[in-house]
Structures are given as C-alpha cells and as structure tokens.
Amino acid sequence: MRSSRSGSDPLDPGPQGFAHRGLHYGSGFPENSLIAFAAALEACAGIECDVRLTADNRVVVFHDADAWRMCSSRLVIGKSTHAEINRLRLGEGPIPTLESLLDLVDSRVPILIEVKIADDIWRWSSALRSGLITYNGPYGVMSFDPRIPRLLKTNLPHVRRGLVVRDSLPPMKRTFALWLADPDFIAVERTALAKPWVTRLRERMPVYSWTIATAEQRAKAEVHADALIWEGDGRPRN
C-alpha cells in the first residue's frame, strides 16, 4: 500500500488498516462493542467506531439512532440518558462510552471516531472536549456532516478532523462540504476511489476508504487509498 502523496499521516494504522466498528463477527463479537475492539487490538489493527450523544451529553459508542437492531430495545439514543442506555446489553456487555473505548485502546493504535448527528450539533464541541481531554493517543474525529469538522477547527483545533464522503454526493455539495469542513483527511466510499476528485484530494491529504468487505475491493483500494476501513473478507492480508 502506498503512503499518501500528501506526506506522513499521524493516523497511519499500518498494513492492518482500520477495523470497521471493531473486529466484529456473529453475536459473540457485536459491532462497536468492547470485545470487538479488543479483537481489533489483538490483530494490531486501527479502530473505526461510531459515536452518538445521549440526552445528558454522554458520548456513547453506537451506530444506530435507536437500539432496536443491536439490543432489541426501542430506546432512542439521543432521547435517553446514559443511565437508561447503560442498562442495555450489547452482546454480553454494556454499550461502551467513548471513555471506556479510550481506556481499552490506551494509545496502542490509531482511532477514527465518526460522529453521528441527531439534531444535537451544538452540543458536540463540549461533549468531545470532555471525552477526549485526557487522551494522548492518536485519533481523528470525522463525520458526514461538515459542521462537525468545522466546529473542531474552531473549538478544538488540535484535534485531527475528517470528512466522510459518499460517492453519490453531488459535486457542488461536495465542494461546499469540503470548503466548510476544511479537513485534515477524508474517508470516501470505496466506489469513489480512482475518480479524479479523489485523486486530486489525495495530493493534499490522506484518503481512507470504506467499507472494504471483499478481497477484490481490497485489491483496488490498496492502490488508491492510504488506509482501508474494512470488515469481513476485506481484512488485509498478513
């Protein structure tokens, strides 16, 4: 895998890339669970995760807006307190907080933290500051919403910030999002790799690609991206 033409990357995960939502498989290793993150650490892979904000401003590691798919509960993350969410089970453990994930990783591998927005944009700066203030390991915060990296630039300028970009985003909206976010890196949908706009951006910043799930997808992404965000059969070769 080539290094980025833009220069060195503080979040470079090495050849093992970033494990998408941890190294998850089956009911025993649910996505975004501490056991899935521990498995990623065993594989020496970087970690990609999703975070949401509770009603009482705790940052929890969870992808969906509600807990039905993962926990068979109708609780909505953004409308529930952390005490309510902490009673749910994700596999055999609780839904992690950002702090519990950081304690587990303990600076051993880089982490990509994807912020999921739910009408709570203006509460994120203080919540992220509280969650990340004592952590000294390599991490980046990214989002599909360009307002998150913009808020980071203004309020937490030391945090490495990224923009997540779908291939289907129209060019004018993409240009505006990149201008507003002013990212340090981008994470692009794998189908966008090798397109001219991605190639141009790669001259300025690292490009990561999601979600790599097969050997064929991996072979292409290894040429056109600086790091892979992978799961399943997209796992890099040893």
C-alpha positions as CSV (number, residue, x, y, z in Angstrom):
1,M,0.0,0.0,0.0
2,R,1.4,3.4,-1.0
3,S,1.8,6.1,1.6
4,S,-0.1,9.3,0.9
5,R,1.4,11.6,-1.6
6,S,0.4,14.4,0.7
7,G,3.1,13.3,3.2
8,S,3.2,11.5,6.5
9,D,0.0,10.6,8.3
10,P,-0.3,10.9,12.1
11,L,-3.1,8.3,12.0
12,D,-1.4,5.8,9.8
13,P,-2.6,2.4,11.0
14,G,-0.1,0.4,9.1
15,P,-0.9,-2.5,6.8
16,Q,-3.7,-3.8,9.0
17,G,-5.8,-0.7,8.3
18,F,-8.9,0.3,10.4
19,A,-11.3,-2.4,11.6
20,H,-14.8,-1.1,10.8
21,R,-16.7,-0.9,14.1
22,G,-14.1,-3.1,15.6
23,L,-13.3,-6.7,14.6
24,H,-16.9,-7.8,14.8
25,Y,-18.5,-11.1,13.8
26,G,-21.5,-13.0,15.0
27,S,-23.4,-12.4,18.2
28,G,-20.3,-13.0,20.3
29,F,-18.4,-10.0,18.9
30,P,-21.1,-7.3,18.2
31,E,-20.1,-4.2,16.2
32,N,-18.9,-1.3,18.3
33,S,-18.5,-3.5,21.4
34,L,-15.5,-3.6,23.7
35,I,-14.9,-7.2,22.8
36,A,-14.8,-6.3,19.1
37,F,-12.4,-3.5,19.8
38,A,-10.3,-5.8,21.9
39,A,-10.2,-8.3,18.9
40,A,-9.0,-5.5,16.7
41,L,-6.2,-4.7,19.1
42,E,-5.2,-8.4,19.0
43,A,-5.0,-8.1,15.2
44,C,-2.9,-4.9,15.6
45,A,-5.5,-3.0,13.5
46,G,-6.5,0.6,13.9
47,I,-10.1,1.1,15.1
48,E,-13.0,2.8,13.4
49,C,-16.1,3.5,15.6
50,D,-19.3,5.5,15.6
51,V,-20.4,7.8,18.5
52,R,-23.7,9.3,19.5
53,L,-24.7,11.8,22.2
54,T,-27.2,10.9,24.9
55,A,-29.8,13.2,26.3
56,D,-27.4,14.1,29.2
57,N,-24.4,14.7,26.9
58,R,-22.5,11.5,27.4
59,V,-20.7,10.2,24.3
60,V,-21.5,6.5,23.7
61,V,-20.1,4.2,21.0
62,F,-23.1,3.2,18.9
63,H,-24.1,3.4,15.2
64,D,-27.8,3.5,15.0
65,A,-30.2,6.2,16.2
66,D,-32.1,3.7,18.2
67,A,-31.2,0.4,20.0
68,W,-33.6,-1.9,18.2
69,R,-31.3,-3.6,15.8
70,M,-28.5,-4.2,18.2
71,C,-30.2,-4.5,21.6
72,S,-33.9,-5.3,20.8
73,S,-34.9,-2.0,22.6
74,R,-37.0,0.9,21.4
75,L,-34.8,3.4,23.2
76,V,-33.6,6.3,21.1
77,I,-30.0,7.1,21.9
78,G,-30.3,10.9,21.7
79,K,-33.5,11.0,23.8
80,S,-32.3,8.7,26.6
81,T,-30.0,9.2,29.5
82,H,-26.8,7.3,29.9
83,A,-28.2,5.5,32.9
84,E,-31.1,4.2,30.7
85,I,-28.7,3.2,27.9
86,N,-26.3,1.6,30.3
87,R,-29.0,-1.0,31.3
88,L,-29.0,-2.3,27.7
89,R,-26.8,-5.3,26.7
90,L,-24.6,-5.3,23.6
91,G,-23.8,-8.9,23.4
92,E,-22.6,-9.7,26.9
93,G,-21.5,-6.2,27.8
94,P,-22.8,-2.7,28.0
95,I,-22.9,-0.1,25.2
96,P,-19.4,1.5,25.6
97,T,-18.8,5.1,26.4
98,L,-16.1,6.9,24.5
99,E,-14.0,7.0,27.7
100,S,-14.2,3.2,28.1
101,L,-13.0,2.7,24.5
102,L,-10.1,5.1,25.0
103,D,-9.2,3.3,28.3
104,L,-9.2,0.0,26.4
105,V,-7.1,1.2,23.5
106,D,-4.6,3.1,25.7
107,S,-2.8,4.7,22.8
108,R,-1.8,1.4,21.2
109,V,-3.4,2.0,17.8
110,P,-5.0,5.0,16.0
111,I,-8.8,5.5,16.3
112,L,-11.2,7.0,13.8
113,I,-14.2,8.4,15.7
114,E,-17.3,9.0,13.4
115,V,-19.8,11.4,14.9
116,K,-23.4,10.7,14.2
117,I,-25.7,13.8,14.3
118,A,-29.3,13.8,15.6
119,D,-30.4,17.5,15.9
120,D,-27.6,18.0,18.5
121,I,-24.9,19.7,16.5
122,W,-24.2,22.5,19.0
123,R,-23.7,20.1,22.0
124,W,-20.9,18.2,20.4
125,S,-17.9,20.5,20.9
126,S,-18.2,20.4,24.7
127,A,-19.0,16.7,24.8
128,L,-16.0,15.8,22.7
129,R,-13.7,18.1,24.7
130,S,-14.8,16.3,27.9
131,G,-14.4,12.9,26.4
132,L,-11.0,13.4,24.7
133,I,-9.3,15.9,27.0
134,T,-7.0,13.5,28.8
135,Y,-6.4,11.1,25.9
136,N,-2.9,11.3,24.4
137,G,-3.0,8.6,21.8
138,P,-3.5,9.1,18.0
139,Y,-7.1,9.7,17.0
140,G,-9.2,11.6,14.4
141,V,-12.8,12.8,14.6
142,M,-14.8,12.7,11.4
143,S,-18.4,13.0,10.2
144,F,-20.6,13.0,7.1
145,D,-21.8,16.4,8.5
146,P,-19.2,19.1,7.6
147,R,-20.3,21.2,10.5
148,I,-18.5,18.8,12.9
149,P,-15.0,19.3,11.5
150,R,-15.7,23.0,11.2
151,L,-16.7,23.1,14.9
152,L,-13.5,21.1,15.7
153,K,-11.4,23.6,13.7
154,T,-12.9,26.5,15.7
155,N,-13.1,25.0,19.2
156,L,-10.7,22.1,19.3
157,P,-8.1,23.0,16.7
158,H,-5.6,20.4,18.0
159,V,-7.9,17.5,17.0
160,R,-7.3,15.9,13.7
161,R,-10.5,16.3,11.7
162,G,-12.0,14.4,8.8
163,L,-14.9,14.5,6.4
164,V,-16.8,11.3,5.4
165,V,-18.0,11.5,1.8
166,R,-20.4,9.4,-0.2
167,D,-19.8,8.7,-3.8
168,S,-23.3,9.9,-4.6
169,L,-22.9,13.4,-3.1
170,P,-23.4,15.9,-6.0
171,P,-20.2,17.8,-7.0
172,M,-21.4,21.2,-5.8
173,K,-22.5,19.9,-2.4
174,R,-19.2,18.0,-2.2
175,T,-17.2,21.2,-2.9
176,F,-19.2,23.1,-0.3
177,A,-18.8,20.4,2.3
178,L,-15.0,20.2,1.7
179,W,-14.8,24.0,2.0
180,L,-16.8,24.1,5.2
181,A,-15.1,21.1,6.8
182,D,-11.5,22.1,5.8
183,P,-10.5,18.5,6.7
184,D,-7.1,17.1,7.6
185,F,-8.2,13.8,5.9
186,I,-11.2,12.3,4.1
187,A,-12.9,8.9,4.3
188,V,-14.5,8.2,0.9
189,E,-16.9,5.5,-0.2
190,R,-15.0,2.7,-1.9
191,T,-16.8,3.3,-5.2
192,A,-15.4,6.8,-5.5
193,L,-11.8,5.5,-5.5
194,A,-9.8,6.4,-8.6
195,K,-12.1,9.2,-9.5
196,P,-10.3,12.4,-10.4
197,W,-11.7,14.4,-7.4
198,V,-10.4,11.8,-5.0
199,T,-7.0,11.7,-6.8
200,R,-6.7,15.4,-6.5
201,L,-7.5,15.4,-2.8
202,R,-5.0,12.7,-2.2
203,E,-2.3,15.1,-3.2
204,R,-3.3,17.3,-0.3
205,M,-4.3,14.9,2.4
206,P,-4.6,11.2,3.4
207,V,-7.5,9.3,1.8
208,Y,-9.2,6.4,3.7
209,S,-11.8,4.2,2.1
210,W,-14.9,2.5,3.5
211,T,-16.2,-0.2,3.8
212,I,-13.9,-2.8,2.2
213,A,-15.6,-6.1,2.6
214,T,-14.1,-8.4,-0.1
215,A,-10.6,-9.4,-1.4
216,E,-11.5,-7.8,-4.8
217,Q,-12.4,-4.5,-3.1
218,R,-9.3,-4.6,-1.0
219,A,-7.0,-5.1,-4.1
220,K,-8.4,-1.9,-5.7
221,A,-8.5,0.1,-2.5
222,E,-4.9,-0.7,-1.7
223,V,-3.8,1.1,-4.8
224,H,-6.0,4.2,-4.5
225,A,-6.3,4.8,-0.7
226,D,-3.8,5.4,2.1
227,A,-5.7,3.2,4.6
228,L,-8.6,0.8,4.4
229,I,-11.6,0.8,6.7
230,W,-12.6,-2.9,6.4
231,E,-14.7,-5.7,7.8
232,G,-15.2,-9.4,7.0
233,D,-13.3,-10.6,3.9
234,G,-11.8,-7.1,3.4
235,R,-9.3,-7.8,6.2
236,P,-5.8,-7.1,5.0
237,R,-3.5,-10.0,4.2
238,N,-0.9,-10.8,6.9
